[in-house]
Each structure stands twice: as structure tokens, then as C-alpha cells.
Amino acid sequence: MNYRHVYHAGNFADVVKHVILIDLLEALCKKEKPFCFLDTHAGVGMYSLRSPQVDKQQEYQNGIAHLFADQRAKQPAIIEKYLAMIKNCHPDKSLYYYPGSPYFAKKIIRPMDKMILCELHPDDAEQLKTLFRCDEQVAVHHMDGYLAMKAFLPFHEKRGLVLIDPPFEKTDEFQQILRALTRALKRCPSGKYMVWYPVKNSTVVDAFNCAIKKLTAAHMTIHFQRRDMTDALKLNHCAILIINPPWKCRERLEDSILPYLGDVLNASWAIDS
Ligand SMILES: C[S@@+](CC[C@H](N)C(=O)[O-])C[C@H]1O[C@@H](n2cnc3c(N)ncnc32)[C@H](O)[C@@H]1O
């Protein structure tokens, strides 16, 4: 396992992923009944942007740094919430840290909800356990995220969201996701699923999209592509698949969230279903 998310923390792909994650979790909070959030590839929960690894690539400069510096008076409500969570980690208004998916989720869930976080890298799992020590709402497991989908679905709460955000180091990652989703949808057909993936090899991505269409009709995919990043070796296009999207999610994304992010991050976007 060579992948270290700290190199990429706060880049444009992280920003889009976390804003959409917040929207999905907020939608789950609209119903009174409790829910569970399962983060299959959780990372460490908080990243220092001043660490030597970040110094090399400074990927956050193409992501969160643009939103942090954005002065416009009117921002979509979800963006305001997202930025407030990040600004709360920075009392002196400089950008030192970037939170991960578990941190954002913990800020949104209610006392009755639960979180299950899985991380396979032993050091990262340890760091994540330290971040949530003594927190009874959060269970951290040093385990494979796909196995976790077998172990923890269906949710006790009968409602929930699974975030699948792997590093795509392995050549069969898309197949692993498909296998896990096929199994999960049998056990928990009404669950919400969010999958982040890089768009680099169009043949592989097209095959994945075809397989998803056969698996379920209730889905949509958000594409987000930076206009000014043309280095073929760097990520400039990512996508997020949502299965069983919440009510009006597409409208919120199309009407305000994606136009704002596209503008601030100099990116084009599209939603396929
Ligand atoms: C893209 S990062 C996760 C970022 C995190 N979801 C966030 O948004 O802040 C992927 C993480 O998955 C971990 N990982 C890799 N393979 C895994 C597996 N099979 N199961 C669980 N975690 C895995 C990596 O160590 C890495 O921390």
C-alpha cells in the first residue's frame, strides 16, 4: 500500500467529493430516524497542509485554496457550511489543515446517528482511532473496506450512506467496486452509495458505467473536469457516482453547487444518469 492521501488532501477532487458528501448527509438528517454512515476507505480524518509531503506538490492550491480565498458575498448554503467547518479549524484564518471525509461527517451527524470508518493502512487506522478515541458514535476498524460492506450491511438503523473512496492503486479497483455494490444492493437495496473515481482510462470508465446501468436505474454520475490542467500524468477529471440519490439532489447540484464550484475551480461539469 503506497498511497498516502496527504499528497492530495484539499485538491479539487477532494473539494467536490466533500461538498457532495455533505449534501447527501444533510439530506439523510432531514428524516427523524437515525442512520449510519459507512466510510469504506476513510483515510486519517485530518491532514496537515504544511507537512513535507504536501510541500512537494501543493495540490490543495488547485482546490481548497481557491475557495478559501473566494470573497464573493453569495455562496450556495452547502458551500458556506463546508467552508465554515474548515475555517473553524483555523482560528488565525490561514490555511494549515484540510479535513477528511470522517471529520466532515462527524460534524453533520446527529447524536442518534452512527459512523463506521474502515482504513487498511495500519498507521492511518491508528491515527484515525486516535482522532475518534472515546467517541461512542464512531467505530474505527483497521480492515478492508469491501469486507466491511459485507460485514456491516444491512445497517441496524435500516438507513444509511456508504462512501467508497479507494486509492485506485490496483488495476482491478473498478471490478472490486462493482462486486461490492452488487452484493450490497442485494442486502441493502434502499441504501445510498457514493463512489468517487478518477477518469483517466475511458475504456475502463465506460465499462464501469455500463455495468452500473445494468445494476440499478436509480443513479446519477457527476463529472468534474479542470480546464487548465492538461498534464496527462496528473488527475484533471474525476467523477462521483451516487446510487439512490436523495430528493432534489440533482436540482441542488445543477442549480447552485456545481455552477459555483465550476466557476471557482475553473472546471466544466456534467451530470449523467
Ligand atoms: C482516497 S483515500 C481516502 C480519503 C478519505 N475518504 C477522505 O475523503 O478524506 C483512500 C484511503 O484508503 C485506504 N485504503 C486502501 N485500500 C484500502 C482497503 N482495501 N480498505 C480500506 N482502506 C483502504 C488508503 O490507505 C487511503 O487512506
The ligand as an SDF file (V2000), in Angstrom:
LIG
                    3D

 27 29  0  0  0  0  0  0  0  0999 V2000
   -8.6000    8.4170   -1.2040 C   0  0  0  0  0  0  0  0  0  0  0  0
   -8.0790    7.9640    0.3970 S   0  0  0  0  0  0  0  0  0  0  0  0
   -9.4710    8.2510    1.3980 C   0  0  0  0  0  0  0  0  0  0  0  0
   -9.8140    9.6890    1.6430 C   0  0  0  0  0  0  0  0  0  0  0  0
  -10.9930    9.9020    2.5450 C   0  0  0  0  0  0  0  0  0  0  0  0
  -12.1620    9.1120    2.1440 N   0  0  0  0  0  0  0  0  0  0  0  0
  -11.3700   11.3700    2.5450 C   0  0  0  0  0  0  0  0  0  0  0  0
  -12.2050   11.7880    1.7270 O   0  0  0  0  0  0  0  0  0  0  0  0
  -10.8380   12.1080    3.3680 O   0  0  0  0  0  0  0  0  0  0  0  0
   -8.0730    6.1980    0.3130 C   0  0  0  0  0  0  0  0  0  0  0  0
   -7.6910    5.5260    1.6230 C   0  0  0  0  0  0  0  0  0  0  0  0
   -7.9970    4.1400    1.5100 O   0  0  0  0  0  0  0  0  0  0  0  0
   -7.0130    3.3970    2.2160 C   0  0  0  0  0  0  0  0  0  0  0  0
   -7.1330    2.0260    1.6810 N   0  0  0  0  0  0  0  0  0  0  0  0
   -6.5230    1.4570    0.6150 C   0  0  0  0  0  0  0  0  0  0  0  0
   -7.0300    0.2280    0.3640 N   0  0  0  0  0  0  0  0  0  0  0  0
   -7.9920    0.0090    1.2950 C   0  0  0  0  0  0  0  0  0  0  0  0
   -8.9150   -1.0500    1.5330 C   0  0  0  0  0  0  0  0  0  0  0  0
   -8.9540   -2.1500    0.7620 N   0  0  0  0  0  0  0  0  0  0  0  0
   -9.7880   -0.9050    2.5550 N   0  0  0  0  0  0  0  0  0  0  0  0
   -9.7790    0.1960    3.3460 C   0  0  0  0  0  0  0  0  0  0  0  0
   -8.9350    1.2270    3.1690 N   0  0  0  0  0  0  0  0  0  0  0  0
   -8.0650    1.1490    2.1420 C   0  0  0  0  0  0  0  0  0  0  0  0
   -5.7440    4.1420    1.9390 C   0  0  0  0  0  0  0  0  0  0  0  0
   -4.7650    3.8510    2.9340 O   0  0  0  0  0  0  0  0  0  0  0  0
   -6.2120    5.5970    1.9820 C   0  0  0  0  0  0  0  0  0  0  0  0
   -6.0810    6.1360    3.2560 O   0  0  0  0  0  0  0  0  0  0  0  0
  1  2  1  0
  2  3  1  0
  2 10  1  0
  3  4  1  0
  4  5  1  0
  5  6  1  0
  5  7  1  0
  7  8  2  0
  7  9  1  0
 10 11  1  0
 11 12  1  0
 11 26  1  0
 12 13  1  0
 13 14  1  0
 13 24  1  0
 14 15  1  0
 14 23  1  0
 15 16  2  0
 16 17  1  0
 17 18  1  0
 17 23  2  0
 18 19  1  0
 18 20  2  0
 20 21  1  0
 21 22  2  0
 22 23  1  0
 24 25  1  0
 24 26  1  0
 26 27  1  0
M  CHG  2   2   1   9  -1
M  END
$$$$
